[in-house]
Amino acid sequence: MATVTIPISAVAYQQINVPLSGETVTLTIQQRTNGVYMDIALNGTQILAGVVCLDRTWLVRDAYFGMPGDICFFDTQGASDPNYTEFGSRYVLVYEEGRNVG
């Protein structure tokens, strides 16, 4: 299984397109008052909306959605849930090919 770090910026709202396992994945990441949430689109079709982002908790979790892998935030300095002010430094977003697809 290949693991890739997805580059994100320390901003409260961002939408990024990233090629993952030969697919185009669009991630819309937003900080709200009660946490970080993400929408995920696969090849232009939204597959998940408003998923809460927690430390070390995979977001897609089910092969039904068609993702060839899964996405997760990791706190590199502890076990706190992500906050946009430290995206890309303390909180890294990773993709793991093959996770939760079988």
SVG drawing of the C-alpha trace seen along z (x, -y; Angstrom):
<svg xmlns="http://www.w3.org/2000/svg" viewBox="-23 -31 28 38">
<polyline fill="none" stroke="black" stroke-width="0.4" points="0.0,0.0 1.3,-3.4 1.0,-6.3 1.0,-9.9 1.1,-13.1 -1.4,-15.6 -0.1,-19.2 -2.6,-21.6 -2.3,-25.2 -2.9,-26.7 -6.2,-28.4 -9.7,-28.0 -11.2,-27.1 -9.6,-25.5 -10.5,-23.3 -7.8,-21.3 -7.6,-18.8 -5.2,-16.0 -4.4,-13.0 -4.6,-9.8 -4.3,-6.3 -5.0,-7.5 -8.2,-9.3 -8.9,-13.0 -10.0,-13.7 -11.3,-17.1 -11.1,-17.9 -13.0,-20.8 -11.7,-21.4 -13.2,-23.9 -12.7,-24.9 -16.0,-25.5 -16.5,-26.6 -16.8,-22.9 -14.1,-21.3 -12.7,-20.6 -15.0,-19.2 -14.4,-17.8 -16.3,-17.1 -14.8,-14.6 -15.5,-14.3 -14.1,-11.6 -13.7,-12.4 -16.1,-15.3 -18.8,-13.4 -19.3,-14.2 -19.1,-11.0 -19.0,-12.4 -20.1,-15.7 -19.6,-17.3 -17.4,-14.5 -15.9,-15.5 -12.1,-15.2 -10.7,-13.7 -7.1,-12.6 -6.2,-9.3 -9.8,-8.6 -10.2,-7.4 -12.8,-9.5 -14.1,-7.3 -14.1,-3.9 -16.2,-2.0 -15.5,-0.5 -19.0,-1.4 -17.9,-5.0 -15.5,-3.9 -12.3,-5.5 -9.2,-3.5 -7.9,-4.3 -8.7,-6.4 -7.8,-9.8 -6.9,-10.7 -5.5,-13.5 -2.6,-12.7 -1.4,-14.9 2.4,-14.7 2.8,-16.1 0.1,-14.3 -3.5,-13.1 -5.5,-16.3 -8.1,-16.8 -7.0,-19.0 -7.1,-22.8 -6.4,-24.8 -3.8,-27.0 -1.3,-24.1 -2.3,-22.3 0.8,-21.0 3.0,-21.2 1.4,-19.6 -1.6,-18.2 -0.8,-16.3 -3.3,-14.9 -2.4,-11.5 -3.8,-9.2 -3.3,-5.4 -3.9,-3.5 -5.9,-0.2 -7.1,-1.1 -10.8,-0.3 -11.5,0.7 -11.9,4.4"/>
</svg>
